[in-house]
């Protein structure tokens, strides 16, 4: 729903050449330019505006769906900072203000960490409770989850405690009222539980999708593609607002509990960014400056991953590697701080009940052997193939949803997928449990006493073979394990298919957990295979020397972990941050090499099929104006090939610094749709003086007509420093130097586009003027570059930005 | 010695306005510019040069002590890459070449990791052996160190094994030949050992300093300031060469073994960078491109820290936070890979004999309490104060060394300091041991059976008080501990003073270990104090509720660790990387918060006294042209205030695109010292066409006079695309468009300097032209910016670059 609205908006904007200017209000431009002019001349124009206060509401803000100008925003902040520093020498109050200003960034980070940590804890607890609700209800209070309900039970073992009398499954409610079906009670109970499971799944899914549709259309999806776009300088108003936060938090819990194949890790990044955006309103410094706010949002992305996995360092690297656009060192420190605060807040809430910081706590005992790198790389190849396939399939499906009738019924789509998922998932215990539980179980290293099906090995008959010191030795697989393997294989196929159609629906949906689950299943299967191979064929050449009978050579849990990393890497193309997150889960540098080998292989294999990760693919699908910082611009075009006007087009609309009347300027502005106009010395010379924004121009003229005496259509518009001499009977000139940007960026027409793109990326430009031999020739905007890139890649340049 | 030579070199260069151009050889300029021109015109000039091969030796290289042009280097690499990609579609051989080219970066990283890891292992082993040599010699082979010598000994306990008969201390050699002094044997043995200790210390120090002076003057110091400068784009030829590598490796071992207060961690970064630089010669891609090579060097810096501490993630963050200038994501992945390879190479060499990856392995058992944050922050304040004081004192001392007679006798200086260190250090066992050993011992958590003096607690008489489960409970300090505390206090004072005069001497010297040692001592003292306080006053308010009698509340080892981090942070101003390195040592997220609190406090406190870390301070002391990326440019100057020529100076020397003769051009070039000349349309219009380098110009004219028919002094020099019509009797024109850079960077005169500095930093420019209303006005070089900044900060702008 949000996208359709947006698309329309963009379509309307289409005619504007450099689609992101109109919204820059007069006084901002004048405050920044005039303070610069003041810096040079000693005295500025009379309408000098104090950069610390804005006289008009809405000044300094951007309109929706526009790109910010990083250079200007940063320059504005430096002006502000300079002002505060200068004032701080004058009085104690100003000094205190200056100090509080310096520390406000840290305070904001602290608040973001606390709020995001608390929210993540709440989401974890609520999701746990709702998930248990699908199985039954607690008699001593419906607000207890299964574990807490049985907490006070007298049963001693965990097994028995799980079946404590206080916790009543749904089937027992029904059978209590109807005892007639006694002979079929087993089957009956199963059917009742099955139906109740489907009922709850449908209810949760329905609630989630209707809440999203009704209150916050932006709350759907994982949010990471949009956050990447926002961080690169785009404005999507409301995307990080309070309604999105509230609805996303609630529907995330519902969506996760509905049993759909989705995770809550990606959306937690969105939730953390919403928190940060809302908290930014407490501090003028961040409320009023879009560039500064994006620094905070970068840190918030780190916080999101930090609370999702309990991995603060991995979170910071995730923000750096995957999400952020502008990541100065100061942001590195601050995001690290915020990520730590959030992780510790979450731990003190202790939603997993195990005092652990991390989502999946794993402890492996056996080292790995060099030979095992072969299966690890195999997992990497699997991960890469799956990643590439998933992206292609998911994008094709999403495109179909957009273009066909399917997209008009999101509620029905969600309900159908939820029903399908519930019906297929329930009979298989590995798909019935939540994704996180599944991954936990797959990562687990079997001890002798482990009762789970995955650890259903035959107990060694010959006790001497496995000494007391080696209780984890490889053992032959038993009945239980074989059943588990079959179930896992079916779960793998199911997960692979259902995730493709689930991701992109109109509910909050993360991709981390489903991807990891696919990889973990594949890894565990391979791991158990290797283990049995080593057990039965320990005399084979490859096992010689390191895997004697009775030794614990193969850890299937490690294979699951490597597989999870490989699949997640294939889908998202993360490398370092992924390895560090996994490292933080295990806490041992030991296992970094297998993880590294698998993620690298996975990335290379997946890149061979297409260089885009899932987030970039969704950015392109949605047509966001995102200039990828990772990819080099590979083509040998020049600035002159990209700039507007094209050779066949009419010449660029320019203003002259003197000689034009107010009427002429108004006619020019009205007859074009450009958002800004270069100012030149004269039409003949075309020597560039500055750049003036459409909106600034219109507001200034309007203002002058109303307030300034004698300004009429025949008045001359003057951009020079000193007004030219005029005949005495002429109306007084309108001086507009104050609203002109005196330092527009320029490149020559011969500048290779790779350098130009580099300049746009590194400086965060919106537009750049093109000159030839000192004469103005044209203009390049970010949109022109994106269109040019689309054209080269044989995609339709018009459809790429406005789908 | 090296610096004097350099200083002279720079002094000679002083007259050149933009000190870094002369070395850019003709054909490089032409290959890059002409390939761009070709891209536009379809056909290039006839002297088009294939970017993949260089026709002249030395082409594409820079002269010593010059700044590279990042934009041009990166553009060159993109041209090369495009060429390879295009060719790869034509034949299988070219395809293979393209693939091998793509993977050469990874191969290079692998080699760097292996080589640096192996070298670090060798240095560790050699330093260990030489250090033991000061105490005695192994009878079964002098090449065994103390531990290996006693490895095969039959003694059972570690204590006895340390005194195995195979290991003979020096005193026993002497006393074997002279048995007459029997009554005084104890004192005699002490004196002999003392003297032998001093002898070896002096010998090692002498060898180190003479080797450095004789073969590789660049091998002295820690190398990190210079590497920062090199990574920012400066050329110091030989600084990363094979002689520097060999001599630095040898002298590092000698310097560390001589007992001087220095560490080998910083220099390991230099060693790793040398390895990388040498290995770059194996790959054309990296040999010929200064920008690509700097990417490898950034990764090598990460490798250096990775092998120094066994902390690969910390190493990568160190490179990112502290050392690097240009750190794209690709470098992040590669440096992570290289750091891992190096760490595992080092582990397989196993120089510490404990199979641990890390330098100081620590395992703490007790959690920390929130109340303890107060002493941790206190340690942070101490670290910040010490850091600020150390930097001031060390810089003052180094300045004195440079300006007075002291600097003329570096050998004597080193010998005096070594003698002083040895004489004072020997009697105190904590200063006698190496810095790394000391830190290890201070970090250690005392167990009941620990026999070291630091664990000299009174054994609890009442066994019931400390149950079996709590063998680490706080205990009252005993005699041994009190002695240890006194010795530690003396060691603290000594280390603080001697380090100031040691760092900066003409031997390889790292600062990490001495700084950490200072902090660790202070931390341990505070920790033991807190522990005793908690033991005797556990009923105090602050200990209520968490520190009952018989509990293990305070871990003095943790205090030592926090103190070490605080002091290192105060000296270097590292934050995130430091915390991550420390985290990798302990492997537990538990202790990140204390470390974070201490390092942050330390940075804030130290920053209050001066914002420069020790490396930046040394960069400034040595006058390297380094544009700090961390600091914002705070002043409100405009480009016009910084550019040359100044208002009073004569106008900028420019070439016109046509109309000048060869003779006129030669006269202009010879009468000035500028390294490059802007080309304009005409002297009257001053409209900018391009930029041409002095050296390119001279070589081209020279070449044309020799080879081209009819080029004489009266020939016209033409920079236009089409030669102008000339009278028939005129000599043929000399066309030089090929050597002109058609896309020089320009800013307007009104551009604020903060934006200009940002452009220089982010794009890595060497110079930028300044225009006003489309007319050329002046030029800004990196050196102009540095001078301007020095001027604003009230430092002498002339002395700042050339001390």
Contacts between the chains, C-beta under 8 A, distances in Angstrom:
chain1	res1	chain2	res2	distance
A	35	B	636	7.9
A	36	B	638	6.9
A	36	B	750	6.2
A	36	B	752	5.3
A	37	B	750	7.0
A	39	B	636	4.5
A	39	B	637	7.4
A	39	B	638	5.9
A	39	B	752	6.9
A	40	B	638	5.0
A	40	B	640	6.8
A	40	B	750	6.2
A	71	B	755	6.0
A	71	B	758	7.6
A	74	B	758	7.5
A	75	B	752	6.4
A	75	B	754	6.6
A	75	B	755	6.1
A	78	B	632	6.5
A	78	B	633	7.9
A	78	B	634	7.7
A	78	B	754	5.3
A	81	B	632	7.8
A	81	B	634	7.8
A	82	B	634	6.6
A	82	B	635	7.9
A	82	B	636	6.2
A	85	B	634	7.4
A	312	B	589	7.2
A	312	B	592	7.4
A	313	B	313	6.8
A	313	B	580	6.1
A	313	B	583	7.4
A	316	B	576	7.6
A	320	B	332	7.7
A	321	B	329	6.1
A	321	B	332	6.7
A	329	B	321	6.1
A	329	B	629	7.8
A	329	B	630	5.7
A	332	B	320	7.7
A	332	B	321	6.7
A	332	B	576	5.7
A	333	B	575	5.2
A	333	B	576	5.8
A	336	B	575	7.8
A	336	B	576	4.9
A	336	B	579	7.4
A	336	B	596	7.8
A	337	B	596	6.8
A	337	B	600	7.5
A	340	B	592	6.0
A	340	B	593	6.5
A	340	B	596	6.1
A	343	B	589	7.3
A	344	B	593	6.6
A	357	B	589	5.5
A	575	B	333	5.1
A	575	B	336	7.7
A	576	B	316	7.5
A	576	B	332	5.7
A	576	B	333	5.8
A	576	B	336	4.9
A	579	B	336	7.4
A	580	B	313	6.1
A	583	B	313	7.4
A	584	B	589	7.3
A	587	B	587	5.4
A	587	B	588	7.1
A	588	B	587	7.1
A	589	B	312	7.2
A	589	B	343	7.3
A	589	B	357	5.5
A	589	B	584	7.3
A	589	B	587	8.0
A	592	B	312	7.4
A	592	B	340	6.0
A	593	B	340	6.5
A	593	B	344	6.5
A	596	B	336	7.8
A	596	B	337	6.8
A	596	B	340	6.1
A	600	B	337	7.5
A	629	B	329	7.7
A	630	B	329	5.6
A	632	B	78	6.5
A	632	B	81	7.7
A	633	B	78	7.9
A	634	B	78	7.7
A	634	B	81	7.7
A	634	B	82	6.5
A	634	B	85	7.3
A	635	B	82	7.8
A	636	B	35	7.9
A	636	B	36	8.0
A	636	B	39	4.5
A	636	B	79	8.0
A	636	B	82	6.2
A	637	B	39	7.4
A	638	B	36	7.0
A	638	B	39	5.9
A	638	B	40	5.1
A	639	B	743	7.9
A	640	B	40	6.8
A	680	B	774	7.8
A	681	B	773	5.5
A	681	B	774	6.8
A	685	B	774	7.2
A	686	B	774	7.7
A	687	B	687	7.4
A	687	B	773	5.2
A	687	B	774	2.9
A	687	B	775	6.9
A	688	B	773	7.1
A	688	B	774	5.1
A	689	B	773	5.2
A	689	B	774	7.7
A	690	B	748	7.9
A	742	B	748	6.2
A	742	B	750	3.6
A	742	B	751	7.8
A	743	B	639	7.9
A	743	B	747	6.5
A	743	B	748	4.9
A	743	B	750	5.2
A	743	B	751	3.7
A	743	B	752	7.0
A	743	B	755	6.7
A	744	B	748	7.3
A	746	B	746	5.7
A	746	B	748	8.0
A	746	B	771	8.0
A	747	B	743	6.5
A	748	B	690	7.8
A	748	B	742	6.2
A	748	B	743	4.8
A	748	B	744	7.3
A	748	B	746	8.0
A	750	B	36	6.2
A	750	B	37	7.1
A	750	B	40	6.2
A	750	B	742	3.6
A	750	B	743	5.1
A	751	B	742	7.7
A	751	B	743	3.7
A	752	B	36	5.4
A	752	B	39	7.0
A	752	B	75	6.4
A	752	B	743	7.0
A	754	B	75	6.6
A	754	B	78	5.2
A	755	B	71	6.0
A	755	B	75	6.0
A	755	B	743	6.7
A	758	B	71	7.6
A	758	B	74	7.5
A	758	B	763	7.1
A	759	B	763	6.6
A	762	B	762	4.3
A	762	B	763	6.3
A	763	B	758	7.1
A	763	B	759	6.7
A	763	B	762	6.3
A	763	B	763	7.9
A	771	B	746	8.0
A	771	B	774	7.3
A	773	B	681	5.5
A	773	B	687	5.2
A	773	B	688	7.1
A	773	B	689	5.3
A	774	B	680	7.9
A	774	B	681	6.9
A	774	B	685	7.2
A	774	B	686	7.7
A	774	B	687	2.9
A	774	B	688	5.1
A	774	B	689	7.7
A	774	B	771	7.2
A	774	B	774	4.5
A	774	B	775	6.8
A	774	B	776	7.5
A	775	B	687	6.9
A	775	B	774	6.8
A	776	B	774	7.5
